Amino acid sequence: MKEIEIRTEYIALGQFLKLADCISTGGQAKFFLQETAIHINGEADNRRGRKLYVGDKVEVEGCGTFVVAAGK
């Protein structure tokens, strides 16, 4: 499981996917989310604007499992 650090209160799922290197540009998020299974804290969710907070666990099919961590 890989930690992705954020320095804000939350991060949108679309931005998170870019930070996690699952996509290379934010413009790819819409299509990526339509075609890829994503689970947040064990529940399926593919909303680009879904807010992720520190401690959330994100599983991305074909990309890996990540946890949102507080940046220093």
Secondary structure by P-SEA (a helix, b strand, c coil): cbbbbbccccccaaaaaaaacccccccaaaaaaacbbbbccccccccccccccccbbbbbccbbbbbbbbcc
